Every structure is written in C-alpha cells, then in structure tokens.
C-alpha cells in the first residue's frame, strides 16, 4: 500500500509539475516575444515530455537503466496507441500536411535510429547520446525553418486552456521554479513506488517502466491531446504526439545516456522496441491512407494498447 501511494503521489507531482512548467514557459515565451512556432516546439518537445525526462534521468543516475529505457519506449507506445487511439475515438483526426511531410517521417527515422543504437551492443553509450542529441538539434532546425502551423496550434490550445499568457512575472517564475521542483521530487517518489511494486509482485523493473511509469509520465500529452480533440481541433493531437515521441527518443534517451551509459533490458531488445517500431509504422500507414485517423483506426490503436498491457503483465 505504501509503494502504491508513492507511485500515485509521484504521478500527481509529475503531472502538476509538468503543467506548471508549461504554464510558466508559455508566459515567458509570450513575455519575450517568441513566435508561436517556437512556443509550440517548447510544448511539444520539452514541455509535455518533462515528466519522462525527469524520471529517465533520475533512473539513469540511480543506476536503474531498465526504468530509464522502459519509460521512453513505453511512453512512445502509449502515445500512439493510447493517446491517438483515444483522440480518434472522440473525433476523427484530419492530418495536417506538416505532420505527414516532416514529423511522421522524422518520428519513424528517430525510432529507427534509436532501435539501431539499442540493438548494437545492447548499450547506449555517451557517443550514442551525442548522435541522438545531434539528430534532435537537426530536427528542431528543420521544424523551425519549415514554418508549419502545427506547433503554433499546439501552443494555442494549451495557452487557452491554462490562460498562461496573462501571468505576472512573479507567478511566471513561481510556475517555472515550482514546476521544476515538483518534477524532480515527483520522479524520485515515483521511482521509489515503482521499484517497490516491482519487487512485491515479482515484476521486472522494465515491465513497470514500460507500463505504469510510462502511462504516468505521458499524462501531459494525454491532457493536451484530449483537450484538442474535445474542442474539435483533433489534428493538434497528431503533431503533439509525433513531436513528443521524437523528443522522447532523441532528447530523453540522449540526455539519460549522456548522464550514464544505459544497458538495454533484454525484454526491450527482444519485444518492446519492435512493438514501438511496429506502432510507428502502423501509424504512418494510417496517416498516409486517407490522410486521417478514423474511429475504426482509433479503435484498433486503443485495442492494441489494451492487448499490449495485458500481455506485458500476464506473460
């Protein structure tokens, strides 16, 4: 019961901390006159992936690579199957051209690169980390120069939901500093609960990272995407998920492996990275056929996630 309370408290702290950081960052971006595109990149990348970053880096420094890697791989799987599946069930999603021509292909490329580096030697070294971070820098430059509207739309949806642009300087700083503090504290609390549950039920830390931790740290993406779908702006969800998945693989794995080289769990090597790659290709196929995600496709994605979780825990 104590471990469960730690786990739930960690998820709450990470969720509140991530939202607080995004509010403060949006207000700061508005205050210094950043373009909506840069604000959107901030949300899609660092903002909604902040919980994953905090947990994976903390796990890496605590020498728990199974949770660090499992969190990233599991988050990418849940982003596609759970979040986009849920959004497509709420409202069919028309796919913006930018999501097809740039972000979907970049996500598949990032997935392939991460899988190649994980498979080669079953270890992410600091050299691998540099390659991942360099690829992320290249993607961000590409995204900025292409000047698409998908990130600006993400920024608008979240800004309207939080009214962050009207924050005073004091509140802005409080949101940023407080959000960072909650992320750091929440990651430590969540890790303590996750490790305790894994030990109690005889589950591997990789399974806990791939399932419970991954879903808990994906809550900001789920919130932004669900808000967009309910407002009839479901296309924002696609850009949000694609951008988050790219940042997870290139940014979070890169930073975590730079902090401490990461051994790849056997389960991730043999099963989960292939599930991650398969879901990325399935999403790419859905997006290119008809340039939309239908409710039927959303049902398939959501059902696939239920099956994945069930098999992960049972088998």
N, C-alpha and C positions, 0 to 999 in steps of 0.2 A: 504493500500500500504506500509506503514511504517513497519507493522508487517511482511508482506511478504518479504520485503527487509532484515529485521533482520533474518528471517528464512533462506533465501538463503545465506546471509553472514555467518551465523552460520555453515551451511553445508559446505561452501567453507573453512572456517577456520578449521573445524574439519578434512576435507579431507586432506588439506595441512599439518596440524599439525600431523595427523596420519602417513602420508607418510614420513614427516621429521623425526619423531621419529624412524620409522622403518629403515630409511637410517642410522641414527646415531647409532642405536643399532646394526645393522648388521656390521657396520665398527668397532664398539667397540668389538663385538664378535670375528671378524677376528683378530683384533689387539692383543687381549689377548689369542688367540689360542683356543677358544671354538670349540667344534666339530660341524659339520654341523647339527647334530641332535638337539643339544641344540639351535643353531641358528634358526632352523625351528620351534622348540617349542616356541621360543620367538615370531616369526612372527605369527604363527597360533593362539597362545594364546593372549599374551599381546599386540602385535603389531597391528594386524588388528582389535582387539576389544577395542583399546584405546579410540576411539570416544564414543562407548557405555558406557565405564567405566566413562569417564568424564561427560557425560550427566546424567547418572543414579545417580552417587554420588552427583553431583550438585543438581539434582532434589530432592534427599532424604534430603540433608541438607537444601534445601529451603522448605521442608515440602510439596512437590508435589509428593506423592507416586504413583499417577496414571501414571505420565510420567515416573518415575523411573522403575516401573514394566512393564508398557506397552512397553517401549523401548526395554527391554530384550526379552519379549515374542514376540513382533512384529519382532525384528531382527532375531530371530530363525526361525520364519515362513518365512520371506523373504529370508533368507539364503538358505533354502531348495527349496522353490517354485520358487522364482525369480532367484536366482543366479545359482543354479544347473540346473534349467529348461532352462535358457539362455545358459549355457555352453553345455548342451546336445543337444540343437538345433544347436549350432555351430559345434560340433563334438561329436559323441557318445563316452561315457566315459567308458573305461575299469577300473574296480575297483581293486586296489591293495589288496592283501590278508590282509595286516595290517589294512586297512580300515574296513574290514569285521570282522576279529577276535578280534579286540581291539576297534577301535574308534567308529564304528557304534553301537556296544553293549554298550560302555561307554556312548554314546550320549543318547541312549534310557534309560539307567539307570539314568543318570543325569536328564533327562526330568521327569522320574517317581518320583525321589526324590523331585525335585522342586515342582511338582504338588501336591505331598503328603503334603509337608510342607505348601504350599499356601492354600490348602483346609482345613487343620487342624487349625481351629481358624481364618481363613481369615486374618492372620497376620504373617509376617516374623519377628521373634524376634532375639535378639542377640545370643541366643542359637542355633536357626536355622542357623544363619550366620556361627557359628563355625562348625556346621555339614557340611554345603556346602563347606566351605574352607578346611576342613579336607578331604572331598571327592576329591576336586581338587588336593590337595597335593598327595593323594594316586594315582590318575590318572597320574600325572606327573612323579612320581617314576616308575609306571608301564610302561609308554611310554618310559622313558629313558632306563630302564633295558631291554625292549624287542628289542631295537636297530633296529627299522624298518627304511626303506628308505623314507617313505612318507614325513616326516618333512624336511629331508635333501633336497628333491626335491623342496619343497615349498621355502626353503631358496635360492636355486639355481636360481629359476625362478625370485624371487624378486630381488636378488642381480644383476642378469644380466640386469634386467630392469632399475635399478637405478644406477648401477656402484658404489655401496656404498663402496666396499672394497678398492677403491683407494683414499678415502678421507683422507686429512691430519688431524692431531689431532685437529687443530683449527676448521676446518669445521665440524668435527665429534661432537665436543662439542656444536658448534653452532646449528647443526641439532637437537641434543638431547634437549638442553635447549629451543631453539626456538619452537620445536615441542610440548613440554610440555606446554609452554606458550600459544601457539595457541589453544591447546586442552582445556585449562582452559577458555580462553577468548571466544572461539567458543561455548563452552557448555552454557555459560551464555547468549550470544547473541541469540543462537538458542532457548533456553528456553523462553526468552522474546518474540520472534516472535511467537513461538508455542502457548504460553498461550494467546497472543493477538488474534491470528486467531481462536482459540477455542472459545474465548468469542464472537468474532464478528459473527461467523457463527452458534453459538449455539451448537457446538460440544463439547463433553466431552474431558477433558484432556487425558483420557485413549485412546480415538479414535485417537487423534493427536499423542500420544506416540506410538501407535501400527502401525500407517501408515507413516505419513510424517517423524517424528523423527526417526523411526526405519529404514526406507529406507536411510535417510540421513547419519545415523551413520554406515550403512552397506557398504558404498561406498568402503572402503579399501578391504573388502572381495571380492566385485564385481570386483575391478580392478585386484587383484592378480589372481582370478579365470578366468576372461576373457582373460588376457594375456596368461595364461597357455593353455586355450582352443585354442586360435588362433595359438599358437606355436605347436599344436599337442601334448601337454602334459596335456590333459584334466583330466587325473587321479589325477593330483595335486589338482584340484579344489575340489575333494571329501574330501581329507584329510584336506584341508584348511577350508572347511565349517564345517566338523564334529568337528575339533579341536576348531574352533571359537564358535560353539554352546555349546560345553562342557564348555568352559571358560565363556561364557555369563551367563549360568545358575549357575555354581558353584562359579566362581570368582566374576562376577559383582554383582549378587544378594547377594552374601555373603558379599562383601565389603560394598555395599549400606545398607544392613540391619544391619551390624556392626556399621555403622556411625549413623543410626537412624532406629529403627524398622519400617517396612513398612506395612501399611494397604493395602490389596489386593482389587483393584476395583471390584465391583460387576460384571461388564461386563467380566473382565478377568476370574473370578471364574466360570461364567456360560457359557461362549462361547470360549474365545480366548485360554485359557490354554488347552482346549480339541482340538481345531484346531491345536495347537502346538504339542500335543501328537499324534494326528492323522497323521500329516505330517511326524513326526519322524518314525512312524510305516510304513507308505506308502513307505518312502524312504528305510527303512530296507528291506521291501518286494521286492522293485525294485532291490536293490543291491544283494540280495541273489538269485533272479531268473535270471540266466544267467550271474551273476557277471559283469553286465554292465548297464549303463543308455543309452537307445536308444533314437533316436529322437522322437519317439512316446511317450515314457515316459516323455521326456523333454517337449513336447507339453502339456501333461496332467498336469505336475507340473506348467508350466508357466500359462496355462489357469486357474488352480486352484487359483493362486495368483491374477489374474485379477478379478475373481469372488469374492474372499475374500475382496479385496479392495473395490469393488463396493458395496457389501453388508454392509461393515463396514460404509461407508459414507452415503449410502441411507437409510438403515434400522436403 
